[in-house]
Amino acid sequence: MTKAWIKMKSSNIDAIRYNPSTEVLQVGFKSGAAYSYADVPANVYGAFLRSPSPGRFFHNEIRGVYSFEKHEPVSDTLDNVPS
């Protein structure tokens, strides 16, 4: 089961969620774009959550490392995520 969206303190990343059974990480951006990243280990997701700079962590540890799929804008879904 996919966890609920978790708001991130970032100027670029709005929220993330992770499905540990499929190792799929979803990242929602403030622009409204959303991406799913495949085969992301749970420890990478945990480090992402704990990172003092989620944007930097994303660019250094996720983007370009894991295969991804872009989704339709998700701003309607993310607007209701608790801060």
ROSE-4610 file (N, C-alpha, C; in Angstrom, 1 decimal, always signed):
// ROSE-4610
residu = [M/M/M/T/T/T/K/K/K/A/A/A/W/W/W/I/I/I/K/K/K/M/M/M/K/K/K/S/S/S/S/S/S/N/N/N/I/I/I/D/D/D/A/A/A/I/I/I/R/R/R/Y/Y/Y/N/N/N/P/P/P/S/S/S/T/T/T/E/E/E/V/V/V/L/L/L/Q/Q/Q/V/V/V/G/G/G/F/F/F/K/K/K/S/S/S/G/G/G/A/A/A/A/A/A/Y/Y/Y/S/S/S/Y/Y/Y/A/A/A/D/D/D/V/V/V/P/P/P/A/A/A/N/N/N/V/V/V/Y/Y/Y/G/G/G/A/A/A/F/F/F/L/L/L/R/R/R/S/S/S/P/P/P/S/S/S/P/P/P/G/G/G/R/R/R/F/F/F/F/F/F/H/H/H/N/N/N/E/E/E/I/I/I/R/R/R/G/G/G/V/V/V/Y/Y/Y/S/S/S/F/F/F/E/E/E/K/K/K/H/H/H/E/E/E/P/P/P/V/V/V/S/S/S/D/D/D/T/T/T/L/L/L/D/D/D/N/N/N/V/V/V/P/P/P/S/S/S]
num = [1/1/1/2/2/2/3/3/3/4/4/4/5/5/5/6/6/6/7/7/7/8/8/8/9/9/9/10/10/10/11/11/11/12/12/12/13/13/13/14/14/14/15/15/15/16/16/16/17/17/17/18/18/18/19/19/19/20/20/20/21/21/21/22/22/22/23/23/23/24/24/24/25/25/25/26/26/26/27/27/27/28/28/28/29/29/29/30/30/30/31/31/31/32/32/32/33/33/33/34/34/34/35/35/35/36/36/36/37/37/37/38/38/38/39/39/39/40/40/40/41/41/41/42/42/42/43/43/43/44/44/44/45/45/45/46/46/46/47/47/47/48/48/48/49/49/49/50/50/50/51/51/51/52/52/52/53/53/53/54/54/54/55/55/55/56/56/56/57/57/57/58/58/58/59/59/59/60/60/60/61/61/61/62/62/62/63/63/63/64/64/64/65/65/65/66/66/66/67/67/67/68/68/68/69/69/69/70/70/70/71/71/71/72/72/72/73/73/73/74/74/74/75/75/75/76/76/76/77/77/77/78/78/78/79/79/79/80/80/80/81/81/81/82/82/82/83/83/83]
x = [+0.8/+0.0/+0.9/+0.5/+1.3/+0.9/+2.0/+1.8/+1.1/+0.6/+0.0/+1.2/+0.8/+1.8/+2.3/+3.6/+4.3/+4.8/+4.4/+4.9/+6.4/+7.1/+8.5/+8.8/+9.8/+10.2/+11.3/+10.8/+11.6/+11.0/+11.8/+11.3/+10.8/+11.2/+10.9/+10.0/+10.2/+9.5/+8.3/+7.1/+6.0/+5.8/+5.7/+5.4/+6.0/+6.2/+6.6/+5.8/+5.7/+5.2/+5.9/+5.8/+6.6/+5.8/+5.9/+5.3/+6.4/+6.6/+7.7/+7.6/+6.4/+6.2/+6.7/+6.5/+7.0/+8.2/+8.7/+9.9/+9.7/+8.5/+8.2/+8.1/+8.9/+8.9/+8.2/+7.2/+6.5/+6.9/+7.2/+7.6/+6.7/+6.1/+5.2/+6.0/+6.0/+6.7/+5.8/+6.2/+5.4/+4.8/+5.5/+5.0/+3.7/+3.4/+2.3/+2.7/+3.9/+4.4/+4.6/+4.4/+4.7/+5.4/+6.3/+7.1/+7.1/+7.1/+7.3/+8.7/+9.5/+10.8/+10.8/+11.3/+11.3/+12.5/+12.3/+13.4/+14.2/+13.5/+14.2/+14.2/+15.3/+15.4/+14.8/+14.3/+13.6/+14.6/+15.9/+16.9/+17.1/+17.0/+17.1/+15.9/+14.7/+13.5/+13.6/+14.1/+14.3/+15.3/+16.4/+17.4/+16.8/+15.9/+15.3/+14.4/+13.6/+12.8/+13.6/+14.7/+15.6/+16.5/+16.6/+17.6/+17.3/+18.3/+18.1/+17.8/+18.2/+17.9/+17.3/+16.0/+15.3/+15.7/+15.7/+16.0/+17.4/+18.3/+19.7/+19.8/+19.1/+19.2/+18.5/+17.4/+16.8/+17.7/+18.3/+19.2/+20.5/+21.0/+22.2/+22.0/+20.8/+20.7/+19.5/+18.6/+17.5/+17.4/+17.4/+17.4/+18.6/+18.3/+19.4/+19.9/+19.4/+19.9/+18.8/+17.6/+16.5/+15.6/+15.1/+14.2/+12.9/+12.3/+11.1/+10.0/+8.9/+7.7/+7.1/+6.8/+6.1/+4.6/+3.9/+2.5/+1.9/+0.6/-0.2/+0.0/-0.2/-0.1/-1.0/-0.5/-1.2/-1.5/-1.5/-1.7/-3.0/-4.1/-5.3/-5.2/-4.4/-4.2/-3.4/-2.3/-1.3/-1.8/-2.8/-3.3/-3.9/-4.4/-5.0/-4.1/-2.8/-1.8/-1.5/-1.7/-1.4/+0.1/+0.3/+1.7/+2.4]
y = [-1.2/+0.0/+1.3/+2.2/+3.5/+4.3/+4.9/+5.8/+7.1/+7.9/+9.2/+10.1/+11.2/+12.2/+12.9/+13.1/+13.8/+15.1/+16.2/+17.5/+17.7/+18.3/+18.5/+20.0/+20.3/+21.7/+22.0/+22.4/+22.6/+23.7/+24.5/+25.5/+24.9/+23.6/+23.0/+21.8/+21.0/+19.7/+20.0/+19.6/+19.8/+18.7/+17.4/+16.3/+15.0/+14.0/+12.7/+11.6/+10.5/+9.3/+8.1/+7.0/+5.8/+4.5/+3.6/+2.3/+1.2/+0.8/-0.1/-1.5/-1.9/-3.2/-3.2/-2.1/-2.0/-1.2/-0.5/+0.4/+1.5/+2.0/+3.2/+4.4/+5.4/+6.7/+7.7/+8.4/+9.4/+10.8/+11.7/+13.0/+14.0/+14.9/+15.9/+17.3/+18.0/+19.3/+20.5/+21.6/+22.8/+23.2/+22.9/+23.2/+22.5/+21.4/+20.5/+19.2/+19.2/+17.9/+16.9/+15.6/+14.5/+13.4/+12.7/+11.6/+10.5/+9.3/+8.0/+7.5/+7.1/+6.6/+5.1/+4.2/+2.8/+2.3/+1.2/+0.5/+1.3/+2.2/+3.1/+2.3/+2.0/+1.3/+2.1/+1.4/+2.0/+3.0/+2.6/+3.4/+4.8/+4.8/+6.0/+6.9/+6.3/+7.1/+7.7/+6.9/+7.4/+8.5/+8.4/+9.5/+10.7/+10.6/+11.7/+12.4/+11.7/+12.3/+13.1/+12.6/+13.2/+14.3/+14.4/+15.3/+16.8/+17.5/+19.0/+19.8/+19.2/+19.9/+18.9/+18.7/+17.7/+18.0/+19.2/+19.5/+19.0/+19.3/+18.9/+17.3/+16.7/+15.3/+14.7/+15.2/+14.7/+14.8/+15.9/+16.1/+15.2/+15.0/+14.2/+12.7/+12.3/+10.9/+10.2/+10.9/+10.3/+10.6/+11.9/+12.3/+11.7/+11.1/+10.5/+9.2/+8.7/+7.4/+6.4/+6.7/+5.8/+6.1/+5.0/+5.2/+5.9/+6.7/+7.4/+7.5/+7.9/+8.1/+9.4/+10.3/+11.5/+11.3/+12.0/+11.9/+13.3/+13.2/+14.5/+15.4/+16.7/+17.5/+17.0/+17.1/+16.6/+17.7/+18.9/+20.0/+19.8/+19.4/+19.2/+18.2/+17.1/+16.1/+16.7/+17.4/+17.9/+19.1/+19.8/+20.9/+20.6/+19.3/+18.9/+18.2/+18.1/+17.4/+18.3/+17.7/+18.5/+18.9/+20.1/+20.6/+20.0]
z = [+0.0/+0.0/+0.0/-0.8/-0.9/+0.3/+0.9/+2.0/+1.5/+2.4/+2.0/+1.6/+0.9/+0.5/+1.8/+1.8/+2.9/+2.3/+2.9/+2.5/+2.8/+1.9/+2.1/+2.2/+3.0/+3.2/+2.1/+1.0/-0.2/-1.0/-1.7/-2.6/-4.0/-4.2/-5.5/-5.4/-4.3/-4.1/-3.2/-3.6/-2.8/-1.8/-2.3/-1.4/-2.1/-1.3/-1.8/-1.1/-1.7/-1.1/-1.7/-0.9/-1.2/-1.0/-1.9/-1.8/-1.5/-0.3/+0.0/-0.6/-1.0/-1.6/-3.0/-3.7/-5.1/-5.3/-4.2/-4.2/-5.2/-5.3/-6.2/-5.3/-5.7/-5.0/-6.0/-5.4/-6.2/-5.7/-6.6/-6.2/-6.9/-6.1/-6.6/-6.5/-7.5/-7.5/-7.4/-6.9/-6.7/-8.1/-9.2/-10.5/-10.8/-10.1/-10.4/-11.0/-11.6/-12.2/-11.1/-11.5/-10.7/-11.4/-10.7/-11.3/-10.4/-11.0/-10.2/-10.6/-9.5/-9.7/-9.3/-10.1/-9.9/-9.2/-8.4/-7.7/-6.8/-6.1/-5.1/-3.7/-3.2/-1.9/-0.8/+0.2/+1.4/+2.1/+2.1/+2.8/+2.1/+0.8/+0.0/+0.3/+0.4/+0.7/+2.1/+3.1/+4.4/+4.5/+3.7/+3.7/+3.1/+2.1/+1.4/+2.5/+3.2/+4.3/+5.3/+5.7/+6.7/+6.2/+4.9/+4.3/+4.7/+5.1/+5.4/+4.1/+3.0/+1.7/+0.7/+0.7/-0.2/-1.6/-2.1/-3.5/-3.9/-3.0/-3.3/-3.3/-2.3/-2.2/-3.5/-3.9/-5.1/-6.3/-6.5/-7.7/-7.6/-6.4/-6.2/-6.1/-5.6/-5.3/-6.0/-6.6/-7.3/-8.8/-9.1/-10.5/-11.3/-12.4/-13.2/-12.7/-11.5/-11.0/-11.2/-11.0/-11.1/-12.3/-12.9/-14.1/-13.6/-14.5/-14.0/-15.1/-14.6/-15.5/-15.1/-16.0/-15.7/-15.7/-14.8/-14.7/-15.0/-15.1/-15.3/-14.0/-14.2/-13.0/-11.9/-10.7/-9.5/-8.5/-8.9/-7.9/-7.1/-7.8/-7.0/-5.9/-6.1/-5.1/-4.0/-4.3/-3.3/-2.6/-3.1/-2.4/-1.0/-0.9/+0.4/+1.3/+1.0/+1.9/+3.1/+4.3/+5.5/+5.6/+6.1/+6.2/+7.4]
